[in-house]
Amino acid sequence: MSGHSKWSTIKRKKGALDAKRGKIFSRIVKEISIAVKEGGSDPDANPRLRMAMNNAKGANMPKENVDRAINKADKEGDNLQEVTFEGYGPNGIAIFIECLTDNNQRTVSQVRSVFTKRNGSLGTNGSLSFLFERKGVFNVKAGSADPDEFQLEVIDAGVEEFEVEGDMFVITTALEDFGSVQKRLEELGVEVESAQLQRIPNDTKALTVEESKKILNLVEEFEDLDDVQNVYHNLELTEEVMAALEN
């Protein structure tokens, strides 16, 4: 499982995602806005909007909030733009940040401030992109499904990895197979908690538990910024680190 997915799993177990539900809803509204801006308000003809709506359902976002976000984006449009930032945290850990913002200058200032405060450094765009590969990651509620049978149902759609994590199936696909796997899951009628194009590190770097906690605290600081949608890193979440975080 990717570090991003492991981190989300830990936060889910600790209830941290519930505590930040307002922030999660805000991210989804932004994603809906940019999806409508790019591909229109019909989810059947707009895969990105359909994915955002599925993520909203997985986050238990009220349907009226989703409909309001779609209508607002369709009628008013939005000045949101997608921007990314790359840099290093302490101990040479690579960090890749995805943002949706209506004020790029504000976002640059906030991201740079966090890097500086935590002894990191903001790099130039493209300087770290080679360290990460974009892949599709689906978190599917297992329910009563048999893992082996379910894997056989989806494998031909382009699944690269299939893992069982508690009550979830975590499915990883190549970027070009994201759509076909998404379509297959829709055909099966399963409950997808989240579907994302994530940036998976090609190699990870192991640190001590205390050093790892500092990196993950840094990640949380970035995630708390209003304009930040996703934060990726190449810190290796070892079993020792995972155990310490779950306590």
C-alpha angles and dihedrals in degrees: 000000000000120000089245091055093045090051091051091048092053092049091048091053092049093047092242092130091057090052090054097042092123090056091047091051090049091054092050092049089053091049090050090050095052091043092053091045091054103037112012134255099287107100092197089063097034115064093184092055090046090053092049091050091050090051089050090054091048090053091050091244110169114256091233089059090053093048091047091051091050093047093047093049092046095050104034105025117209140245093226117137131185115242132169134203130199130194148128129269125201116310092024097288110163116230127193119190128194119200141181110204143164091201115045094183091057092048094049090050094050095046093046090049093056092047091050095045092052097045094257132124133231112227133199122276111275094020094111104020091102089065092063135055123204113237137163116251123190125188108202125185106241098208109167095329118130108241095221094048093045092050090054089052094057106027096091092056089072107279114169099180133015119190135173112222112177107295093348137087110214112204123190123194139176114264093252092052096051094097096048093050091047090052092048092052089050090052090052090051093225124156109257110197094190140355120191145161099234133185107239117197115241089215132014132214123221121219135174118278092257093047090047092052090054091053092049091048087054090050090052091051089055091045090054092061110104095229096049118101103172139003123201129186141172097233111133110235098212123192088257092054092045091051092050092049094050092056 
